[in-house]
Amino acid sequence: MTTVTIDQQTIVISTGSVIELDIDGEAVTALVLLAAPEAVILDACDGSMPLVFRAEELPSFRVFDDVA
């Protein structure tokens, strides 16, 4: 689990979370393979290589939750 602060808002990302982030102007849905203070590793589940970001360098993203 790692905590990211964006625009003065704290967001917690955990391994196994599903997030949507903006990459090159397109929305990409990804599974969080690893969420650590040093890095976040994401799988876009599209056959491409996993995406690796330093937590503080994550582009704009939204975390999906299971609350309906």
Buried (B, 14 or more C-beta within 10 A) or exposed (E): EBEBEEEEEEBEBEBEBBBEBEBEEEEBBBBBBBBEEEBBBBBBEEEEEEBEBEBEEBEEBEBEEEEE
